[in-house]
Amino acid sequence: MGQYYQNAMLTVAVMVPCGDEGFIKPRARRPFDFLVQLPYQDQNGIQKGSFYVYKRKESVDDLFLSEVRKSELFKRGWVFQEWILSRRIVYFTPSQIFWECQTEHPRNEGQDRVDLPDIPLSLAESFTLKTGLAFSSSSVESMWYQILQYYSGLSFTMIHKDRIAALVGVATEVRETFILKDIRSQCQNPLEYVSGLWLRDIHYGLIWQQKGLAEEYCRVDGVPSWSWASLDAEVEWPIRHHNIVNSLELRGQTSADGRFDVDNVFASLHLKGHVQILLANGPFQTKADVRLAAWTTGVEVPDVLEWIRTLQAGNINKEVWEKALGLNFESRPWNAICSLRKPDIIVGWGSFEPANYAEDSTGCRSRVNALHVSTEKGLPGGIAFGSTRPSHEVCNVLFIEKASQTQYRPVGVGKIFESEIMQEFAKAKLQEIELI
């Protein structure tokens, strides 16, 4: 299905109710506050008539947002790959016609460009997706997670059947790009794609978390618990740092139908890694705690600053930055993580699914199994943590629980910044883990 849209010269999107009358019909008159009549002169300076100028009540940006991006059509999961794979799209809206392609910002029929400065961060990212889908750069992995973060917030009538299937066209294009990338770099990496994640980048793919606080917690049947697609909610991944050492070994995978293709839905992962038991306390109690946890583990507010600087959007206060990143206190359900030996010292944070997973009826701290996934090196602030170097390290962990004698399921992700805990990870015995 994706090839139809990708190979089409033009995709027509109708943003108005059609019925039997069709969608090309007379428009309602545009409202305006005042009208100015000006003389029109030809090349010889001879007046040939008049033209009229009026000021719009709504900007082009506002109209495009309300009639296209925030429309019901764009909330549907199946529409996503039709939109992102189409080279050129013409939108017929109640007020006007808009044009969009993969190389430029959208424009209306008067050639007015739709700009980004006043558009919310989540919607601005969707523009980047469309113009960046050439997949010719080395950042194809990063682009994939941007796609998932946007896609995970869309709706489906039958989510258990369609959430992976509606992404097959995009995944096929990404796979082809991986092949070309490997040929150019003369290296061979795994091309298996399972449940919305690429095994070649599984260490990063596993550390997703729910974005914000959901009103309801709903798992998707038929999808492995380690996949973002198993949670009916918008998800996100942490900022990817350049200096990362993977600590988890992927030893194999088992698929329900024996295939590994872009439409593969279920598989279990066979891993080998270091596990230790930590304590999960209740959620952080103050905004200051959330800010500190973010800073110590490399969740960087400056990334939003860079976005603001690019758009020349001017000065924005600290709380606005944090809200744009999801760091505001109300929407970041982080739990304090402590060690067994020092239960009163915070060593990191954890984000659990559901958010109240680590809570029990007695108010006691819960023991959780932490699987060491990777280590980020070179984060600033090492001296503040008692290090002799100006930087420090952070461990990315996957919190897991036993599902059977040999199988585990993830229940959350987190980051550990305490050096003694990281040393204990290194000393821990390697364990065979099957994630289902």
C-alpha positions in Angstrom: 0.0 0.0 0.0 2.8 2.4 0.8 4.2 2.2 -2.7 1.0 3.7 -4.2 1.6 6.9 -2.2 5.3 7.0 -2.6 5.2 6.5 -6.4 2.3 8.8 -7.0 2.9 12.2 -8.7 0.3 13.8 -6.4 -1.9 12.8 -3.5 -5.2 14.6 -3.0 -6.4 15.1 0.6 -9.9 16.3 1.1 -10.4 18.0 4.5 -14.1 18.9 4.0 -17.2 16.7 4.1 -18.0 15.4 0.6 -21.3 13.6 0.4 -22.9 13.2 -3.1 -22.0 16.8 -4.0 -18.3 16.2 -4.1 -15.7 18.5 -2.5 -15.2 21.1 -5.2 -17.9 23.6 -4.6 -18.2 27.4 -4.0 -16.5 28.7 -0.9 -18.0 30.8 1.8 -16.8 34.4 1.6 -13.8 35.1 3.8 -14.5 37.6 6.6 -12.4 40.8 6.8 -12.5 44.0 8.8 -11.8 46.4 6.0 -11.2 46.5 2.3 -8.9 48.8 0.4 -9.3 49.5 -3.4 -6.1 50.2 -5.2 -5.5 51.1 -8.9 -4.0 48.6 -11.2 -1.6 49.8 -13.9 0.0 47.9 -16.7 3.7 48.1 -17.8 3.1 51.4 -19.6 1.6 53.0 -16.5 -1.9 53.0 -17.9 -4.7 52.2 -15.4 -6.5 49.0 -16.4 -8.7 48.6 -13.4 -8.5 48.0 -9.7 -7.5 45.4 -7.2 -8.5 45.0 -3.6 -6.4 44.4 -0.4 -7.7 43.1 2.9 -6.3 41.9 6.1 -7.0 38.3 7.1 -8.7 37.6 10.4 -6.6 34.4 10.7 -3.0 33.8 9.8 -1.9 31.2 7.2 -0.2 29.3 10.1 -3.4 29.2 12.1 -5.5 28.1 9.2 -3.1 25.3 8.2 -3.0 24.0 11.8 -6.8 24.1 12.3 -7.8 22.8 8.9 -5.0 20.3 8.2 -2.7 19.3 11.1 -5.3 19.3 13.8 -8.0 17.8 11.7 -9.6 14.5 12.4 -7.9 13.0 9.4 -4.4 13.6 10.8 -5.4 11.8 14.1 -5.8 8.5 12.3 -2.9 6.1 12.4 -3.5 4.7 8.9 -3.2 8.2 7.4 0.3 8.7 8.8 2.3 6.6 6.2 0.1 7.9 3.4 1.1 11.5 4.4 4.8 10.9 5.1 5.4 8.8 2.0 3.6 11.0 -0.4 5.9 13.2 -2.4 3.4 16.0 -3.0 0.0 16.6 -1.3 -2.8 19.0 -2.2 -5.2 19.7 0.7 -8.7 20.9 -0.1 -9.8 22.7 3.0 -12.9 24.8 3.8 -11.1 28.1 3.4 -8.4 27.4 0.7 -6.0 25.0 -1.0 -2.7 24.1 0.6 0.3 22.4 -1.0 2.9 20.3 0.7 6.0 18.4 -0.5 8.9 16.6 1.1 11.5 19.4 0.5 9.8 22.6 1.6 7.4 24.0 4.1 3.7 24.0 3.1 2.2 26.9 1.2 -1.3 28.1 0.4 -2.8 28.8 -3.0 -1.5 32.4 -2.7 2.1 31.0 -2.2 2.1 32.2 1.4 4.5 30.0 3.3 3.5 28.2 6.5 6.1 29.0 9.1 6.9 27.3 12.4 7.8 29.8 15.3 4.3 29.8 16.9 3.6 26.1 16.4 3.8 23.8 19.4 6.9 21.6 19.6 5.1 18.3 18.9 3.6 19.7 15.7 6.9 21.3 14.6 8.5 17.9 14.8 5.9 16.6 12.3 7.0 19.2 9.8 10.6 18.0 10.2 9.6 14.4 9.6 8.0 15.3 6.2 11.0 17.3 4.9 13.5 14.9 6.3 12.2 11.7 4.8 14.8 11.5 2.1 16.6 9.0 4.5 19.9 9.8 2.8 21.7 11.0 5.8 23.4 9.0 8.5 20.7 10.0 11.0 18.1 7.5 9.7 18.0 5.8 13.2 17.2 9.1 14.9 14.5 9.9 12.2 12.9 6.5 13.0 12.4 7.3 16.6 11.0 10.8 15.7 8.5 8.9 13.5 7.5 6.6 16.3 7.1 9.4 18.9 4.7 11.1 16.6 3.0 8.0 15.3 2.4 6.5 18.8 0.0 9.3 19.6 -2.4 8.5 16.7 -5.6 6.5 17.0 -6.8 3.2 15.6 -10.1 1.5 15.5 -8.4 -2.0 15.9 -5.1 -1.1 17.5 -4.1 -4.7 18.2 -4.2 -5.5 14.4 -3.3 -2.2 12.8 -0.6 -0.4 14.9 2.3 -2.3 13.4 0.7 -3.0 10.0 0.0 0.7 9.3 3.7 1.4 9.6 4.9 -1.3 7.1 5.4 1.1 4.2 7.6 3.4 6.2 9.6 0.5 7.7 10.2 -0.9 4.2 11.8 2.4 3.1 13.9 2.6 6.2 15.1 -1.0 5.6 16.2 -0.1 2.1 18.1 2.9 3.5 19.9 0.7 6.0 21.0 -1.6 3.2 22.4 1.3 1.2 24.1 2.8 4.3 25.8 -0.5 5.1 27.0 -0.9 1.5 28.6 2.6 1.7 30.2 2.0 5.0 31.3 -1.6 4.1 29.8 -3.1 7.2 27.0 -5.5 7.8 24.4 -5.0 10.6 21.3 -6.9 11.3 18.2 -5.9 9.2 15.6 -7.7 11.3 12.6 -5.5 12.3 10.3 -6.8 15.0 7.3 -5.2 16.6 8.3 -1.7 15.5 12.0 -1.8 16.5 15.2 -2.6 14.6 17.4 -5.2 16.2 20.5 -3.4 15.0 19.6 -0.6 17.4 17.7 -2.6 20.0 19.7 -1.2 23.0 18.3 2.3 22.3 14.9 1.0 21.1 14.2 -0.8 24.4 14.5 2.3 26.6 11.2 4.0 25.6 8.8 5.4 28.2 5.3 6.8 28.2 5.1 10.5 27.5 3.4 12.3 30.3 0.6 10.9 32.5 -2.1 8.9 30.8 -5.7 8.9 32.2 -5.9 5.1 31.6 -3.3 2.4 31.3 -4.0 0.0 28.4 -1.8 -2.7 27.0 -2.2 -3.9 23.4 -2.8 -7.6 23.0 -0.6 -9.7 20.7 2.5 -7.3 21.0 5.5 -8.1 23.1 5.8 -6.1 26.3 9.3 -4.8 25.4 7.9 -3.0 22.3 6.6 0.6 22.4 3.6 -0.7 20.4 2.4 -2.8 23.4 1.2 0.4 25.2 -1.8 2.3 23.9 -0.2 5.7 24.7 2.2 8.3 23.3 5.8 7.3 24.0 9.2 8.9 23.8 12.9 8.0 23.9 15.6 9.9 25.8 18.1 12.1 24.0 20.7 10.0 22.3 24.2 10.8 23.4 27.2 10.2 21.2 29.5 8.4 23.6 27.5 5.3 24.6 28.7 1.8 25.4 26.2 -1.0 25.0 26.2 -3.5 27.9 23.5 -5.9 26.8 24.2 -8.8 24.4 21.5 -9.8 21.9 21.9 -13.6 21.6 18.9 -14.3 19.4 15.2 -14.0 19.0 12.2 -16.2 18.6 9.3 -15.3 16.3 5.8 -16.7 16.6 5.7 -17.4 12.9 9.4 -17.9 12.2 9.6 -14.8 10.0 11.6 -11.5 10.4 10.0 -9.0 8.1 8.6 -5.5 8.3 5.2 -6.8 9.2 6.4 -9.1 11.9 4.4 -8.4 15.1 5.5 -10.8 17.9 8.9 -12.1 19.0 10.8 -12.7 22.2 14.3 -11.5 22.7 17.1 -13.7 24.1 19.5 -11.4 25.9 22.6 -11.7 28.2 23.3 -9.0 30.7 24.0 -7.8 34.2 21.1 -7.6 36.6 20.9 -6.3 40.2 18.1 -5.5 42.6 17.3 -1.9 43.5 14.7 -0.1 45.5 11.9 2.0 43.9 10.6 4.7 46.1 7.6 6.9 45.4 7.5 9.7 42.9 9.7 12.8 43.3 7.9 15.3 45.4 9.2 18.6 44.1 10.0 20.3 40.8 13.5 20.8 42.0 13.9 17.0 42.4 12.7 16.5 38.8 15.1 19.1 37.5 18.0 17.6 39.4 17.2 14.1 38.2 17.1 15.3 34.7 20.4 17.2 34.9 22.3 14.4 36.5 21.2 11.8 33.9 21.7 13.9 30.8 18.1 14.9 30.0 19.2 18.2 28.6 17.0 21.3 28.5 19.6 23.0 26.1 18.2 20.8 23.3 15.0 22.8 23.4 17.1 26.0 23.5 18.8 24.9 20.2 15.3 24.4 18.7 14.3 27.9 19.9 17.5 29.4 18.5 16.9 27.8 15.1 13.4 29.2 14.9 14.5 32.6 16.3 11.6 32.4 18.6 13.1 34.8 21.2 13.5 34.3 25.0 11.5 31.6 26.8 11.6 31.0 30.5 12.8 27.9 32.2 9.4 26.4 32.9 8.5 26.7 29.2 11.6 24.8 28.2 10.9 22.1 30.7 7.3 21.7 29.6 8.4 21.4 25.9 10.6 18.5 26.9 8.1 16.9 29.1 10.1 17.9 32.2 7.3 19.7 34.0 6.5 18.2 37.4 2.9 17.3 36.7 3.7 15.2 33.6 6.9 13.4 34.5 6.0 10.4 36.7 9.6 9.6 37.8 10.2 7.5 40.9 13.3 7.8 43.1 15.6 4.8 42.8 17.8 3.7 45.8 20.2 0.9 46.5 19.6 -1.9 49.0 22.7 -1.0 51.0 21.8 2.8 51.2 18.0 2.9 51.0 17.9 6.6 51.9 20.3 7.8 49.1 18.9 8.4 45.7 21.0 6.8 42.9 18.7 7.5 39.9 15.2 7.6 38.6 12.7 5.1 37.2 9.7 5.5 34.9 7.3 2.6 35.4 4.3 1.2 33.4 1.8 1.6 34.9 3.0 4.7 36.8 2.0 3.2 40.1 3.8 -0.1 39.6 6.4 0.5 42.3 3.7 1.5 44.9 2.2 -1.0 47.4 -0.6 -0.8 49.9 1.7 -0.5 52.9 3.8 2.3 51.5 7.0 0.3 51.6 9.7 0.5 49.0 9.5 -2.0 46.2 12.3 -4.2 45.0 12.9 -4.1 41.3 15.2 -6.0 38.9 17.3 -3.6 36.9 18.9 -4.9 33.7 21.9 -2.8 32.6 21.3 -1.9 28.9 24.0 0.7 28.1 26.3 3.3 29.7 26.5 7.0 28.6 29.9 8.5 29.1 31.1 12.1 29.3 28.1 13.8 30.9 29.0 17.1 32.6 29.1 17.5 36.4 31.5 14.7 37.5 33.1 16.7 40.3 29.7 17.3 41.8 29.4 13.5 42.2 32.8 13.1 43.9 34.6 12.2 40.7 38.1 13.5 40.0 37.1 14.2 36.4 34.8 17.0 35.2 32.4 14.4 33.7 30.5 11.4 34.9 28.7 8.3 33.6 25.1 7.2 33.6 23.6 3.7 33.2 20.5 3.1 31.2 18.5 0.3 32.8 15.4 -1.7 32.0 13.3 -2.7 35.0 12.0 -6.2 34.5 9.8 -8.7 36.4 9.5 -12.5 36.1 6.7 -13.7 33.9 7.7 -17.4 34.2 10.7 -19.4 35.3 12.9 -18.2 32.4 10.9 -15.3 30.9 10.7 -11.7 31.9 8.7 -8.7 30.9 9.8 -5.0 31.1 7.9 -2.8 33.6 9.8 0.4 33.2 13.1 2.2 32.3 15.5 4.4 34.2 18.9 6.0 34.6 21.4 5.4 37.4 24.1 7.9 38.1 25.7 6.6 41.3 29.2 5.2 40.7 29.0 2.3 43.3 25.9 0.9 41.7 27.6 1.1 38.2 30.6 -0.8 39.6 28.2 -3.5 41.1 26.7 -3.9 37.6 30.1 -4.6 36.2 30.8 -7.2 38.9 27.4 -8.9 38.7 27.1 -12.3 37.1 25.9 -12.4 33.5 22.4 -13.8 33.2 20.3 -15.2 30.4 17.2 -13.2 29.9 14.2 -13.9 27.6 12.0 -10.8 27.2 8.5 -11.5 26.1 
